[in-house]
Amino acid sequence: MEHLLTGALISLVATGLHLLGQPPAWHPQFVRWWHARLCRILALEITLCGQLSERALVVANHISWLDIPVLGAQGSVGFLSKAEVRRWPVIGWMAAVSGTVFIERGAHRFADAIAALRARIAAGFAVVIFPEGTTSDGTAVRRFLPRLFAVAQPAADTGGGEAEPIRLQPVALRYGSGPQPDTIAPYIDDDTLVCHLWQVLKHPGIAVRVTFLPSIDARGQGRRQLADQARAAILNALERETASNIGRAGHGVNR
């Protein structure tokens, strides 16, 4: 609770400075610290493989609300969220002041969201999207929805030519260090946030592996191609991690 109140207070100060036209330079660093601190409170044991790219569209498989602090702790990261989250008490307000881009329904609103995401990336952020559109139990990765991959495709620059494409980086998330994914971390079915948070807090610790994969060149590729390529890269990484965990478990049994 103290951590939430600290975040709310500092976010309130940051909001006031934004309204005065003086956005604080420390704000992205504070958001990263807040996410990292939350991960420690929740006893998330994070292992990193690879490195987060700056100024990139980051595409990840989606398992839980825990994905947000896990990825938010890794750098200057922004997120995309459905518009109704903005109206949630406390969480919606804090998401807004941390730079989340909210997407409304409708073609015009979608174009605005694409422009906002590109602007966030141009400002130096990595922007995370979860193109499955929902969470899973971690045993599979649903087919990616392609629309938001338009962010990474080359757009016309102000001079009438084609701007450089935005870097597209797949990221594989896996909870649990055993042969099977962790069963506490997934936020699925009819779980309420409070109930799930309580289950996480009661758990002695959850291992999380974050694998930052090589960037994908978006030039000359359609949105569906990019979506399928990113999903395949994530699936391959998860399969390798599962095989490695099975090997370690077998080695432990044999000793």
KAKAHU-V307738 format. One record per pair of residues at least 12 apart in sequence whose C-alpha atoms are under 10 Angstrom apart, sorted by the first residue. I is the first residue (numbers start at 1). J is the second residue. D is the distance in Angstrom with one decimal. If there is no record, write none. Layout:
((I J D) (I J D))
//
This chain:
((3 34 8.0) (3 37 8.0) (3 38 7.5) (3 41 8.8) (4 34 8.9) (4 38 8.8) (4 90 9.2) (4 91 9.6) (4 94 9.7) (5 90 9.9) (6 34 8.9) (7 30 8.7) (7 31 8.4) (7 33 9.9) (7 34 6.8) (7 35 9.7) (7 94 8.0) (8 90 7.8) (8 91 9.3) (8 93 8.8) (8 94 6.8) (8 97 9.7) (10 27 8.9) (10 30 8.5) (10 31 9.6) (10 94 10.0) (11 27 8.3) (11 30 9.0) (11 31 8.8) (11 93 8.9) (11 94 6.8) (11 95 9.7) (11 96 9.6) (11 97 6.4) (11 98 7.7) (12 93 9.4) (12 94 8.7) (12 97 8.2) (13 27 9.9) (14 26 9.2) (14 27 6.9) (14 30 10.0) (14 97 7.5) (14 98 9.2) (15 27 9.9) (15 93 10.0) (15 94 9.8) (15 96 9.5) (15 97 6.4) (15 98 9.5) (18 97 9.2) (27 76 9.7) (27 97 9.3) (27 98 7.9) (27 99 9.8) (28 72 9.9) (28 75 8.4) (28 76 5.8) (28 77 8.0) (28 78 9.3) (28 98 7.6) (28 99 8.8) (28 125 9.1) (29 73 9.5) (29 75 8.0) (29 76 7.2) (29 77 9.9) (30 76 9.7) (30 98 9.2) (31 69 9.5) (31 72 7.6) (31 73 8.0) (31 75 9.1) (31 76 8.1) (31 77 8.7) (31 78 9.7) (31 94 9.8) (31 97 9.4) (31 98 6.4) (31 99 9.4) (32 69 8.4) (32 70 9.8) (32 71 9.1) (32 72 5.8) (32 73 4.8) (32 74 7.0) (32 75 6.2) (32 76 6.7) (32 77 7.8) (32 98 9.5) (33 69 9.8) (33 72 8.7) (33 73 6.6) (33 74 9.3) (33 75 9.3) (34 69 8.2) (34 72 8.7) (34 73 7.7) (35 66 9.9) (35 68 8.0) (35 69 4.6) (35 70 7.0) (35 71 8.2) (35 72 5.7) (35 73 5.0) (35 74 8.7) (35 75 9.9) (36 69 6.7) (36 70 7.3) (36 71 9.1) (36 72 7.5) (36 73 4.6) (36 74 8.0) (36 75 9.9) (37 69 8.9) (37 73 8.3) (38 66 9.6) (38 69 6.9) (38 70 8.8) (38 73 8.9) (39 66 8.3) (39 68 9.8) (39 69 6.4) (39 70 6.6) (39 71 10.0) (39 72 9.8) (39 73 8.0) (40 205 9.6) (41 201 8.2) (41 205 9.9) (42 66 9.2) (42 197 8.7) (42 198 9.9) (42 200 6.7) (42 201 5.8) (42 202 9.1) (42 203 8.6) (42 204 9.1) (42 205 7.5) (42 206 8.4) (43 200 8.4) (43 201 7.8) (43 202 9.8) (43 203 8.2) (43 204 7.1) (43 205 4.8) (43 206 6.4) (43 207 8.6) (44 66 9.0) (44 69 9.8) (44 70 8.2) (44 175 9.2) (44 185 9.8) (44 200 9.2) (44 201 10.0) (44 203 9.9) (44 204 9.3) (44 205 5.8) (44 206 5.0) (44 207 6.0) (44 208 6.6) (44 209 10.0) (45 70 9.7) (45 175 9.4) (45 176 9.4) (45 205 6.8) (45 206 5.9) (45 207 4.6) (45 208 5.8) (45 209 8.3) (46 70 7.6) (46 174 10.0) (46 175 9.2) (46 206 8.4) (46 207 6.1) (46 208 4.7) (46 209 5.8) (46 210 7.2) (47 174 10.0) (47 207 7.6) (47 208 6.1) (47 209 4.8) (47 210 6.2) (47 211 8.4) (48 74 9.3) (48 173 10.0) (48 208 8.5) (48 209 6.0) (48 210 5.0) (48 211 6.1) (48 212 7.8) (49 171 9.8) (49 172 9.7) (49 209 7.6) (49 210 6.1) (49 211 4.6) (49 212 6.0) (49 213 8.4) (50 171 9.5) (50 210 8.3) (50 211 6.0) (50 212 4.8) (50 213 6.7) (50 214 8.4) (51 74 8.7) (51 75 9.8) (51 171 9.8) (51 210 9.4) (51 211 8.0) (51 212 5.5) (51 213 8.0) (51 214 9.1) (52 71 9.1) (52 74 7.1) (52 75 7.4) (52 76 9.6) (52 77 9.5) (52 126 8.0) (52 169 8.1) (52 170 9.7) (52 171 8.7) (52 210 9.8) (52 211 9.1) (52 212 6.0) (52 213 8.6) (52 214 9.7) (52 215 9.9) (53 75 9.0) (53 76 10.0) (53 125 9.2) (53 126 6.9) (53 167 8.0) (53 168 8.8) (53 169 7.1) (53 212 8.4) (53 213 9.5) (53 214 9.2) (53 215 8.2) (54 75 8.3) (54 76 7.9) (54 77 8.8) (54 121 8.1) (54 122 9.8) (54 124 6.5) (54 125 6.2) (54 126 5.4) (54 127 9.1) (54 167 8.6) (54 169 9.8) (55 76 9.2) (55 77 9.2) (55 118 9.1) (55 119 9.9) (55 120 8.2) (55 121 4.7) (55 122 6.3) (55 123 7.6) (55 124 5.0) (55 125 5.1) (55 126 4.9) (55 127 7.7) (55 166 7.4) (55 167 7.1) (55 168 9.3) (56 77 9.5) (56 118 9.2) (56 120 9.6) (56 121 6.2) (56 122 8.8) (56 124 8.5) (56 125 7.1) (56 126 4.7) (56 127 6.4) (56 128 8.5) (56 151 9.7) (56 152 8.2) (56 165 9.8) (56 166 6.1) (56 167 4.7) (56 168 5.8) (56 169 6.6) (56 170 10.0) (56 215 8.8) (57 77 9.9) (57 78 9.7) (57 79 9.9) (57 117 8.5) (57 118 8.7) (57 120 9.9) (57 121 7.4) (57 125 8.9) (57 126 5.9) (57 127 5.1) (57 128 6.2) (57 129 7.5) (57 148 9.6) (57 149 8.4) (57 151 7.4) (57 152 6.6) (57 166 6.9) (57 167 6.1) (57 168 4.9) (57 169 6.2) (57 170 8.5) (57 215 9.5) (58 71 9.8) (58 77 9.2) (58 78 9.6) (58 79 9.4) (58 126 6.5) (58 127 5.7) (58 128 4.6) (58 129 6.3) (58 130 8.6) (58 152 9.8) (58 167 8.4) (58 168 6.0) (58 169 4.8) (58 170 5.8) (58 171 6.8) (58 212 9.1) (58 213 9.9) (58 215 9.1) (58 230 9.8) (59 127 8.5) (59 128 5.9) (59 129 5.3) (59 130 6.0) (59 131 7.1) (59 132 9.7) (59 144 9.6) (59 148 9.9) (59 149 9.0) (59 168 7.3) (59 169 6.1) (59 170 4.7) (59 171 5.9) (59 172 8.5) (59 212 9.8) (59 213 10.0) (59 227 9.0) (59 230 7.3) (59 231 8.6) (59 234 9.1) (60 128 7.2) (60 129 6.6) (60 130 5.4) (60 131 7.4) (60 132 8.6) (60 141 9.8) (60 144 9.9) (60 169 8.6) (60 170 5.9) (60 171 4.8) (60 172 5.9) (60 173 7.0) (60 210 9.7) (60 211 9.7) (60 212 9.4) (60 230 8.6) (60 231 8.5) (60 234 7.7) (61 129 8.8) (61 130 6.0) (61 131 7.4) (61 132 6.8) (61 133 9.5) (61 134 9.3) (61 135 8.1) (61 136 8.5) (61 138 8.5) (61 140 9.2) (61 141 6.5) (61 142 8.3) (61 143 10.0) (61 144 8.9) (61 170 8.7) (61 171 7.3) (61 172 6.2) (61 173 6.3) (61 174 8.9) (61 230 9.8) (61 231 8.1) (61 234 7.5) (61 235 9.1) (62 129 9.0) (62 130 5.8) (62 131 8.1) (62 132 6.9) (62 133 8.1) (62 134 6.7) (62 135 4.9) (62 136 6.4) (62 137 8.9) (62 138 8.0) (62 141 8.2) (62 142 9.3) (62 172 9.1) (62 173 7.6) (62 174 9.6) (62 186 8.9) (62 187 9.4) (63 130 9.4) (63 132 9.8) (63 134 8.1) (63 135 4.6) (63 136 4.9) (63 137 6.1) (63 138 5.9) (63 139 9.5) (63 140 9.8) (63 141 9.3) (63 173 7.9) (63 174 8.4) (63 175 8.5) (63 185 7.4) (63 186 5.1) (63 187 6.4) (63 188 7.9) (64 134 9.0) (64 135 6.1) (64 136 7.7) (64 137 8.5) (64 138 9.2) (64 175 9.7) (64 184 9.7) (64 185 6.4) (64 186 5.0) (64 187 4.6) (64 188 7.5) (64 196 9.7) (65 135 8.5) (65 185 8.8) (65 186 8.3) (65 187 6.7) (65 188 9.8) (65 193 8.6) (65 196 9.7) (65 197 9.6) (66 175 9.9) (66 185 7.4) (66 186 8.5) (66 187 8.4) (66 197 9.4) (66 200 9.6) (66 208 9.9) (67 130 9.7) (67 135 10.0) (67 173 7.8) (67 174 9.7) (67 175 9.7) (67 185 9.4) (67 186 9.7) (67 208 9.5) (67 210 9.7) (68 128 8.8) (70 173 9.3) (70 208 8.3) (70 209 9.6) (70 210 8.3) (71 128 8.3) (71 171 9.5) (71 173 9.3) (71 210 8.2) (72 126 9.7) (72 127 9.8) (72 128 9.0) (74 126 10.0) (74 210 9.8) (75 125 8.3) (75 126 7.9) (76 121 10.0) (76 124 7.6) (76 125 5.3) (76 126 6.3) (76 127 8.6) (77 98 9.1) (77 99 8.6) (77 100 9.1) (77 120 9.3) (77 121 9.2) (77 124 9.0) (77 125 5.4) (77 126 4.8) (77 127 5.6) (77 128 7.0) (78 95 9.4) (78 98 7.4) (78 99 5.8) (78 100 5.6) (78 101 7.6) (78 117 8.7) (78 120 7.5) (78 121 8.6) (78 125 6.4) (78 126 6.2) (78 127 4.6) (78 128 6.2) (78 129 9.0) (79 95 8.6) (79 96 9.8) (79 98 8.9) (79 99 7.3) (79 100 4.9) (79 101 6.2) (79 102 8.5) (79 117 8.8) (79 120 9.7) (79 125 9.8) (79 126 8.5) (79 127 5.4) (79 128 4.9) (79 129 6.4) (79 130 9.1) (80 95 9.7) (80 99 9.1) (80 100 5.7) (80 101 4.8) (80 102 5.8) (80 103 7.2) (80 113 8.7) (80 116 9.8) (80 117 8.0) (80 127 7.4) (80 128 6.6) (80 129 5.9) (80 130 8.2) (80 148 9.9) (81 95 8.9) (81 96 9.8) (81 100 6.8) (81 101 6.3) (81 102 4.9) (81 103 6.3) (81 104 9.2) (81 128 9.8) (81 129 8.3) (81 130 9.3) (82 100 9.9) (82 101 8.5) (82 102 5.5) (82 103 5.2) (82 104 6.7) (82 105 8.7) (82 133 10.0) (83 101 8.6) (83 102 4.9) (83 103 5.2) (83 104 5.4) (83 105 8.3) (84 102 8.3) (84 103 8.9) (84 104 8.5) (85 102 8.0) (85 103 9.9) (86 100 9.1) (86 101 9.6) (86 102 7.3) (86 103 9.9) (99 120 8.3) (99 125 9.7) (99 127 9.8) (100 116 9.9) (100 117 9.3) (100 120 9.4) (100 127 8.9) (100 128 9.7) (101 113 7.0) (101 114 9.4) (101 116 6.9) (101 117 6.9) (101 120 8.6) (101 127 9.1) (102 116 9.1) (102 117 9.6) (103 116 9.6) (110 147 9.1) (110 148 8.8) (111 148 9.9) (111 150 9.7) (111 151 9.9) (113 148 9.0) (113 151 9.2) (114 147 9.6) (114 148 7.2) (114 149 9.2) (114 150 7.4) (114 151 5.7) (114 152 9.5) (115 151 7.9) (116 151 9.5) (117 129 9.9) (117 148 9.5) (117 151 7.0) (117 152 9.8) (118 150 9.9) (118 151 6.3) (118 152 8.3) (118 155 9.8) (118 166 8.2) (121 151 9.6) (121 166 8.1) (121 167 9.5) (122 166 8.9) (126 167 9.4) (126 168 9.7) (126 169 9.4) (127 168 9.9) (128 169 9.4) (128 170 9.7) (128 171 9.4) (129 148 8.0) (129 149 9.2) (129 170 10.0) (130 144 8.3) (130 145 9.0) (130 148 9.5) (131 143 8.2) (131 144 5.0) (131 145 5.3) (131 146 7.3) (131 147 8.6) (131 148 7.5) (131 149 8.6) (131 227 8.1) (131 230 10.0) (131 231 9.2) (132 144 4.8) (132 145 6.1) (132 146 9.3) (132 227 9.9) (132 231 9.4) (133 145 7.1) (134 187 9.6) (134 188 8.6) (135 186 7.4) (135 187 6.6) (135 188 6.2) (135 189 9.1) (136 186 6.6) (136 187 7.5) (136 188 6.4) (136 189 9.1) (137 175 9.7) (137 181 8.0) (137 182 8.5) (137 183 7.3) (137 184 9.3) (137 185 8.2) (137 186 5.1) (137 187 7.6) (137 188 6.9) (137 189 9.5) (138 173 8.5) (138 174 6.9) (138 175 7.5) (138 176 9.7) (138 180 8.9) (138 181 6.1) (138 182 7.9) (138 183 8.4) (138 185 8.9) (138 186 6.9) (138 238 9.5) (139 174 9.2) (139 180 7.8) (139 181 6.6) (139 182 9.5) (139 183 9.9) (139 238 9.3) (140 235 8.2) (140 238 9.2) (141 231 7.6) (141 232 9.4) (141 234 8.4) (141 235 7.0) (141 238 9.5) (142 231 8.5) (143 227 8.2) (143 228 7.6) (143 231 7.3) (143 232 9.7) (144 224 8.4) (144 226 9.5) (144 227 5.7) (144 228 6.9) (144 229 9.7) (144 230 8.5) (144 231 6.7) (145 223 9.0) (145 224 7.9) (145 227 7.0) (145 228 9.1) (146 222 8.9) (146 223 5.3) (146 224 5.2) (146 225 8.3) (146 226 7.6) (146 227 5.4) (146 228 8.4) (147 223 6.6) (147 224 8.1) (147 227 8.8) (148 223 7.9) (148 227 9.1) (149 168 8.6) (149 218 9.0) (149 222 8.5) (149 223 5.4) (149 224 8.1) (149 225 9.4) (149 226 6.8) (149 227 6.8) (149 230 9.9) (150 166 9.8) (150 218 9.4) (150 222 8.3) (150 223 6.1) (150 224 9.6) (150 226 9.2) (150 227 10.0) (151 165 8.7) (151 166 7.3) (151 167 9.6) (151 168 9.0) (151 218 9.8) (151 223 9.3) (152 164 9.4) (152 165 5.8) (152 166 4.6) (152 167 6.5) (152 168 6.2) (152 169 9.8) (152 216 9.5) (152 217 8.9) (152 218 6.3) (152 219 8.8) (152 223 8.8) (152 226 9.0) (153 165 5.4) (153 166 6.7) (153 167 9.1) (153 168 9.2) (153 217 9.2) (153 218 5.7) (153 219 6.6) (153 220 8.4) (153 221 7.9) (153 222 8.0) (153 223 7.9) (153 226 9.3) (154 166 7.1) (154 218 7.6) (154 219 6.8) (154 220 9.0) (154 221 10.0) (164 218 9.8) (164 219 8.9) (165 217 7.9) (165 218 6.5) (165 219 6.7) (166 215 9.9) (166 216 9.6) (166 217 8.6) (166 218 7.6) (166 219 9.4) (167 214 9.9) (167 215 6.3) (167 216 6.9) (167 217 7.0) (167 218 7.6) (168 213 9.8) (168 214 8.7) (168 215 5.3) (168 216 5.3) (168 217 7.0) (168 218 7.1) (168 226 8.8) (168 230 8.4) (169 212 7.3) (169 213 6.3) (169 214 6.3) (169 215 4.4) (169 216 6.3) (169 217 9.3) (169 230 7.8) (169 233 9.8) (170 211 8.6) (170 212 6.6) (170 213 5.5) (170 214 7.2) (170 215 6.8) (170 216 7.9) (170 227 9.8) (170 229 9.1) (170 230 5.6) (170 231 7.7) (170 232 9.4) (170 233 6.9) (170 234 6.4) (170 237 9.9) (171 210 6.9) (171 211 5.6) (171 212 4.7) (171 213 5.8) (171 214 8.9) (171 215 9.6) (171 230 8.6) (171 231 9.4) (171 233 8.5) (171 234 6.4) (171 235 10.0) (171 237 8.8) (171 238 10.0) (172 209 8.0) (172 210 5.9) (172 211 5.1) (172 212 6.7) (172 213 7.6) (172 230 9.9) (172 231 9.2) (172 233 8.3) (172 234 5.1) (172 235 7.7) (172 236 9.1) (172 237 6.5) (172 238 6.6) (172 241 9.8) (173 208 7.2) (173 209 6.0) (173 210 5.0) (173 211 6.6) (173 212 9.0) (173 234 8.4) (173 237 9.2) (173 238 7.8) (174 207 8.3) (174 208 5.7) (174 209 5.3) (174 210 6.8) (174 211 8.6) (174 237 9.6) (174 238 7.1) (174 241 8.3) (174 242 9.1) (175 206 6.8) (175 207 5.7) (175 208 4.5) (175 209 6.4) (175 210 8.9) (176 205 9.5) (176 206 6.2) (176 207 4.8) (176 208 6.1) (176 209 7.9) (176 242 9.8) (176 245 9.4) (177 206 8.5) (177 207 5.9) (177 208 7.6) (177 209 8.1) (177 241 9.0) (177 242 8.6) (177 244 9.6) (177 245 6.5) (177 246 9.4) (177 248 9.6) (177 249 9.4) (178 207 9.3) (178 241 9.7) (178 242 7.8) (178 243 9.9) (178 244 9.3) (178 245 5.5) (178 246 7.0) (178 247 9.8) (178 248 8.5) (178 249 7.1) (179 241 8.8) (179 242 5.7) (179 243 7.5) (179 244 8.3) (179 245 5.2) (179 246 4.9) (179 247 8.5) (179 248 8.8) (179 249 7.3) (179 250 9.6) (180 242 7.4) (180 245 8.5) (180 246 8.6) (181 207 9.7) (181 208 9.8) (181 242 8.4) (182 206 7.5) (182 207 8.2) (182 208 9.1) (183 206 9.8) (184 196 8.2) (184 197 9.8) (184 199 7.0) (184 200 6.6) (184 202 10.0) (184 203 7.9) (184 206 8.2) (185 197 9.4) (185 199 8.7) (185 200 7.0) (185 203 9.7) (185 206 7.5) (185 207 9.6) (185 208 9.4) (186 200 10.0) (209 238 9.6) (209 241 8.8) (211 234 8.6) (211 237 7.4) (211 238 8.8) (211 241 9.4) (212 234 9.3) (212 237 9.4) (213 230 9.3) (213 233 7.5) (213 234 7.9) (213 237 8.2) (214 230 10.0) (214 233 8.9) (215 230 9.1) (216 229 8.1) (216 230 7.6) (216 233 9.6))
//
